[in-house]
Amino acid sequence: MPARPSDHPTEAEMEVLTILWASGPSTVRAVHEKLNAERGFGYTTTLKVMQIMLEKGLVKRDDSERSHLYTAAVKPEATRRSMVKTFMDRVFGGSAHDLVLAALGSGKIDAAELQKINELISEAKKTRRK
């Protein structure tokens, strides 16, 4: 029985999902070429990772053609939100405040990102008032 799509992807699975989100339906070979360039994965490793992802419900496979095409079965934003929520719960006891403080304290946020964060905070305040 396939697992729920909400099962969080591993690091390697996230790399495959990122490729599929950017490229759309792809063969194992196409994904492997991109992964191999970045991580030196063997073809059989890529194939195995994608088979596990299929079992977990993270990807779908169209096997109507000789070369099977894989597509992401999960959306990028939903996946990221779920992973951040789990991380926030585990590491910061569910505190968004502590998570944001840690992110801001990392020193890796530029002025444009701070502006976007401020816009998101303003929008969240407006939404809460309604």
VOLUM-884616 format. One line per 3 residues: their letters; for each residue x, y, z of N, C-alpha, C. Coordinates in nm, 4 decimals. Layout:
BEGIN
A) X:Y:Z:X:Y:Z:X:Y:Z  ...
//
This chain:
BEGIN
MPA) 0.0846:-0.1182:0.0000:0.0000:0.0000:0.0000:0.0886:0.1238:0.0000  0.0660:0.2209:-0.0893:0.1479:0.3408:-0.0924:0.1314:0.4229:0.0347  0.2379:0.4874:0.0747:0.2330:0.5738:0.1918:0.1628:0.7044:0.1573
RPS) 0.1313:0.7794:0.2603:0.0668:0.9090:0.2392:0.1640:1.0054:0.1726  0.1151:1.0918:0.0824:0.2028:1.1912:0.0218:0.2633:1.2866:0.1241  0.2055:1.2930:0.2459:0.2576:1.3841:0.3469:0.3872:1.3339:0.4099
DHP) 0.4269:1.2089:0.3821:0.5558:1.1615:0.4314:0.6639:1.2549:0.3782  0.7475:1.3029:0.4699:0.8479:1.4004:0.4281:0.9568:1.3356:0.3449  0.9955:1.4031:0.2371:1.1027:1.3499:0.1533:1.2387:1.3606:0.2214
TEA) 1.3247:1.2652:0.1895:1.4634:1.2703:0.2348:1.5362:1.3778:0.1533  1.6622:1.4006:0.1858:1.7410:1.4992:0.1110:1.7497:1.4623:-0.0374  1.7786:1.3361:-0.0659:1.7879:1.2920:-0.2061:1.6527:1.3034:-0.2758
EME) 1.5455:1.2680:-0.2052:1.4114:1.2793:-0.2633:1.3755:1.4248:-0.2916  1.4177:1.5149:-0.2031:1.3925:1.6579:-0.2276:1.4649:1.7046:-0.3535  1.5847:1.6535:-0.3763:1.6577:1.6904:-0.4972:1.5838:1.6425:-0.6217
VLT) 1.5295:1.5214:-0.6156:1.4520:1.4697:-0.7288:1.3269:1.5546:-0.7483  1.2564:1.5851:-0.6397:1.1359:1.6684:-0.6510:1.1686:1.8050:-0.7100  1.2778:1.8649:-0.6667:1.3177:1.9958:-0.7187:1.3400:1.9886:-0.8691
ILW) 1.4022:1.8826:-0.9147:1.4241:1.8632:-1.0588:1.2901:1.8471:-1.1304  1.2014:1.7648:-1.0752:1.0718:1.7422:-1.1394:0.9853:1.8683:-1.1381  0.9897:1.9457:-1.0302:0.9137:2.0712:-1.0256:0.9637:2.1675:-1.1327
ASG) 1.0938:2.1718:-1.1526:1.1520:2.2647:-1.2504:1.1366:2.2152:-1.3940  1.1484:2.0849:-1.4139:1.1529:2.0292:-1.5497:1.0211:1.9715:-1.5984  0.9306:1.9408:-1.5070:0.8074:1.8734:-1.5464:0.8327:1.7249:-1.5658
PST) 0.7393:1.6550:-1.6309:0.7534:1.5100:-1.6482:0.8901:1.4736:-1.7068  0.9559:1.3777:-1.6427:1.0923:1.3410:-1.6822:1.1141:1.1915:-1.6673  1.2044:1.1399:-1.7481:1.2460:1.0002:-1.7353:1.3482:0.9892:-1.6222
VRA) 1.3709:0.8672:-1.5780:1.4743:0.8437:-1.4772:1.6087:0.8920:-1.5310  1.6354:0.8655:-1.6581:1.7630:0.9059:-1.7180:1.7819:1.0578:-1.7110  1.6768:1.1341:-1.7434:1.6869:1.2808:-1.7403:1.7130:1.3301:-1.5983
VHE) 1.6433:1.2722:-1.5011:1.6657:1.3101:-1.3610:1.8067:1.2694:-1.3196  1.8466:1.1493:-1.3584:1.9801:1.0994:-1.3242:2.0896:1.1920:-1.3777  2.0762:1.2386:-1.5001:2.1785:1.3266:-1.5584:2.1965:1.4522:-1.4743
KLN) 2.0869:1.5078:-1.4240:2.0970:1.6281:-1.3400:2.1526:1.5945:-1.2021  2.1060:1.4850:-1.1431:2.1568:1.4444:-1.0117:2.3039:1.4058:-1.0183  2.3415:1.3340:-1.1215:2.4792:1.2891:-1.1362:2.5736:1.4082:-1.1475
AER) 2.5303:1.5112:-1.2174:2.6132:1.6308:-1.2319:2.6352:1.6987:-1.0970  2.5358:1.6908:-1.0078:2.5442:1.7582:-0.8785:2.6034:1.6703:-0.7686  2.5670:1.5413:-0.7675:2.6031:1.4553:-0.6547:2.6797:1.3301:-0.6910
GFG) 2.6930:1.3001:-0.8179:2.7637:1.1790:-0.8561:2.6852:1.0519:-0.8297  2.5530:1.0611:-0.8332:2.4677:0.9431:-0.8154:2.4855:0.8474:-0.9315  2.4817:0.7186:-0.9035:2.4763:0.6188:-1.0092:2.3336:0.6081:-1.0607
YTT) 2.3181:0.5556:-1.1813:2.1847:0.5426:-1.2409:2.0942:0.4553:-1.1542  2.1472:0.3431:-1.1048:2.0630:0.2531:-1.0249:2.0212:0.3178:-0.8928  2.1055:0.4036:-0.8376:2.0690:0.4768:-0.7159:1.9531:0.5707:-0.7449
TLK) 1.9622:0.6436:-0.8560:1.8540:0.7343:-0.8949:1.7248:0.6561:-0.9152  1.7334:0.5451:-0.9856:1.6159:0.4616:-1.0104:1.5548:0.4144:-0.8790  1.6374:0.3676:-0.7866:1.5876:0.3174:-0.6580:1.5204:0.4285:-0.5781
VMQ) 1.5825:0.5460:-0.5743:1.5233:0.6597:-0.5029:1.3857:0.6913:-0.5609  1.3752:0.6921:-0.6934:1.2479:0.7253:-0.7568:1.1439:0.6152:-0.7358  1.1866:0.4894:-0.7274:1.0933:0.3802:-0.6973:1.0388:0.3938:-0.5551
IML) 1.1252:0.4284:-0.4623:1.0820:0.4508:-0.3237:0.9852:0.5686:-0.3181  1.0159:0.6741:-0.3927:0.9281:0.7914:-0.3962:0.7904:0.7549:-0.4517  0.7874:0.6674:-0.5499:0.6603:0.6206:-0.6066:0.5802:0.5470:-0.4988
EKG) 0.6472:0.4613:-0.4232:0.5814:0.3875:-0.3147:0.5302:0.4814:-0.2063  0.6038:0.5893:-0.1789:0.5647:0.6858:-0.0764:0.4560:0.7815:-0.1248  0.4285:0.7818:-0.2549:0.3280:0.8724:-0.3091:0.3815:1.0111:-0.3403
LVK) 0.5141:1.0260:-0.3455:0.5746:1.1561:-0.3746:0.5806:1.1851:-0.5238  0.5847:1.0800:-0.6053:0.5855:1.0959:-0.7514:0.4807:1.0027:-0.8118  0.4428:1.0345:-0.9347:0.3550:0.9485:-1.0140:0.4341:0.9034:-1.1355
RDD) 0.3984:0.7856:-1.1867:0.4688:0.7329:-1.3033:0.3685:0.7032:-1.4139  0.3990:0.7535:-1.5337:0.3206:0.7217:-1.6528:0.3988:0.6160:-1.7291  0.3488:0.4938:-1.7262:0.4211:0.3861:-1.7935:0.3526:0.3437:-1.9232
SER) 0.2810:0.4385:-1.9849:0.2136:0.4077:-2.1114:0.3119:0.4040:-2.2287  0.4269:0.4643:-2.2119:0.5320:0.4623:-2.3146:0.6461:0.3734:-2.2668  0.7359:0.3420:-2.3573:0.8515:0.2582:-2.3216:0.9361:0.3253:-2.2134
SHL) 0.9633:0.4537:-2.2316:1.0355:0.5296:-2.1294:0.9328:0.5883:-2.0328  0.9337:0.5402:-1.9104:0.8377:0.5865:-1.8110:0.8660:0.7319:-1.7750  0.7596:0.8099:-1.7636:0.7724:0.9494:-1.7235:0.7260:0.9657:-1.5795
YTA) 0.8061:1.0352:-1.5021:0.7738:1.0614:-1.3621:0.7373:1.2085:-1.3465  0.6363:1.2342:-1.2632:0.5982:1.3711:-1.2284:0.5863:1.3795:-1.0764  0.6065:1.4978:-1.0239:0.5895:1.5184:-0.8801:0.4415:1.5046:-0.8464
AVK) 0.4119:1.4306:-0.7416:0.2737:1.4125:-0.6969:0.2392:1.5096:-0.5848  0.3378:1.5869:-0.5422:0.3185:1.6846:-0.4351:0.3592:1.8217:-0.4868  0.2946:1.9246:-0.4333:0.3233:2.0620:-0.4755:0.4382:2.1192:-0.3918
PEA) 0.5206:2.2053:-0.4532:0.6368:2.2595:-0.3810:0.5994:2.3330:-0.2524  0.5019:2.4244:-0.2594:0.4677:2.5043:-0.1413:0.4127:2.4179:-0.0289  0.3256:2.3239:-0.0621:0.2684:2.2366:0.0409:0.3773:2.1520:0.1060
TRR) 0.4713:2.1047:0.0264:0.5815:2.0236:0.0786:0.6682:2.1070:0.1719  0.7038:2.2262:0.1286:0.7886:2.3136:0.2114:0.7186:2.3512:0.3416  0.5901:2.3888:0.3311:0.5146:2.4270:0.4511:0.5102:2.3122:0.5513
SMV) 0.4820:2.1935:0.5031:0.4735:2.0767:0.5905:0.6080:2.0479:0.6572  0.7153:2.0585:0.5798:0.8482:2.0319:0.6348:0.8885:2.1385:0.7364  0.8562:2.2649:0.7082:0.8879:2.3728:0.8021:0.8070:2.3556:0.9302
KTF) 0.6800:2.3192:0.9170:0.5951:2.2981:1.0352:0.6530:2.1872:1.1225  0.6922:2.0772:1.0619:0.7509:1.9665:1.1381:0.8811:2.0103:1.2047  0.9654:2.0820:1.1293:1.0915:2.1330:1.1832:1.0652:2.2282:1.2998
MDR) 0.9694:2.3198:1.2817:0.9360:2.4164:1.3857:0.8870:2.3444:1.5114  0.8027:2.2432:1.4941:0.7519:2.1679:1.6091:0.8636:2.0937:1.6814  0.9513:2.0285:1.6063:1.0576:1.9470:1.6667:1.1677:2.0306:1.7302
VFG) 1.2108:2.1336:1.6584:1.3288:2.2093:1.7019:1.2933:2.3291:1.7892  1.1795:2.3931:1.7616:1.1440:2.5165:1.8311:1.0168:2.5029:1.9147  0.9761:2.3800:1.9426:0.8588:2.3586:2.0267:0.7324:2.4212:1.9707
GSA) 0.7255:2.4350:1.8387:0.6075:2.4919:1.7738:0.6064:2.6438:1.7684  0.7126:2.7082:1.8136:0.7170:2.8544:1.8189:0.7671:2.9152:1.6882  0.6758:2.9809:1.6158:0.7143:3.0513:1.4934:0.8088:3.1664:1.5276
HDL) 0.7861:3.2290:1.6417:0.8706:3.3395:1.6879:1.0164:3.2953:1.6981  1.0397:3.1831:1.7659:1.1768:3.1340:1.7834:1.2392:3.0918:1.6505  1.1579:3.0339:1.5626:1.2067:2.9956:1.4297:1.2517:3.1187:1.3517
VLA) 1.1693:3.2227:1.3522:1.2026:3.3454:1.2787:1.3255:3.4121:1.3396  1.3340:3.4163:1.4717:1.4523:3.4750:1.5363:1.5793:3.4011:1.4965  1.5726:3.2696:1.4929:1.6894:3.1907:1.4527:1.7261:3.2192:1.3077
ALG) 1.6258:3.2298:1.2213:1.6520:3.2584:1.0797:1.7121:3.3975:1.0632  1.6570:3.4947:1.1332:1.7090:3.6314:1.1228:1.8489:3.6416:1.1823  1.8768:3.5638:1.2844:2.0073:3.5656:1.3488:2.1155:3.4931:1.2712
SGK) 2.0768:3.4254:1.1644:2.1756:3.3503:1.0863:2.2671:3.4421:1.0070  2.2271:3.5680:0.9892:2.3084:3.6643:0.9161:2.3088:3.6452:0.7662  2.2189:3.5642:0.7137:2.2180:3.5359:0.5704:2.0971:3.5975:0.5009
IDA) 2.0402:3.7020:0.5585:1.9217:3.7643:0.4999:1.9610:3.9021:0.4481  1.9364:3.9247:0.3191:1.9705:4.0543:0.2605:1.8514:4.1502:0.2704  1.8719:4.2738:0.2291:1.7697:4.3779:0.2405:1.6426:4.3427:0.1639
AEL) 1.6563:4.2849:0.0466:1.5385:4.2479:-0.0330:1.4561:4.1409:0.0390  1.5248:4.0449:0.1005:1.4528:3.9407:0.1745:1.3831:3.9996:0.2970  1.4499:4.0916:0.3662:1.3869:4.1565:0.4814:1.2624:4.2340:0.4391
QKI) 1.2703:4.3014:0.3249:1.1549:4.3748:0.2735:1.0393:4.2790:0.2464  1.0674:4.1667:0.1846:0.9642:4.0667:0.1546:0.9043:4.0115:0.2837  0.9882:3.9868:0.3841:0.9397:3.9379:0.5134:0.8461:4.0402:0.5761
NEL) 0.8843:4.1676:0.5714:0.7982:4.2735:0.6253:0.6645:4.2791:0.5529  0.6660:4.2618:0.4216:0.5414:4.2599:0.3445:0.4537:4.1422:0.3858  0.5151:4.0267:0.4059:0.4396:3.9087:0.4489:0.3792:3.9287:0.5876
ISE) 0.4546:3.9923:0.6768:0.4033:4.0207:0.8112:0.2853:4.1165:0.8031  0.2975:4.2209:0.7216:0.1872:4.3164:0.7043:0.0631:4.2472:0.6502  0.0818:4.1605:0.5521:-0.0308:4.0865:0.4937:-0.0939:3.9931:0.5971
AKK) -0.0114:3.9285:0.6780:-0.0633:3.8386:0.7819:-0.1446:3.9166:0.8849  -0.0997:4.0364:0.9195:-0.1743:4.1207:1.0138:-0.3104:4.1579:0.9565  -0.3147:4.1949:0.8286:-0.4417:4.2302:0.7640:-0.5365:4.1111:0.7629
TRR) -0.4848:3.9947:0.7331:-0.5664:3.8733:0.7269:-0.6239:3.8391:0.8641  -0.5457:3.8574:0.9689:-0.5914:3.8259:1.1055:-0.7014:3.9199:1.1513  -0.7017:4.0437:1.1030:-0.8026:4.1423:1.1432:-0.9398:4.1101:1.0861
K) -0.9442:4.0379:0.9759:-1.0716:4.0100:0.9078:-1.1540:3.9100:0.9822
//
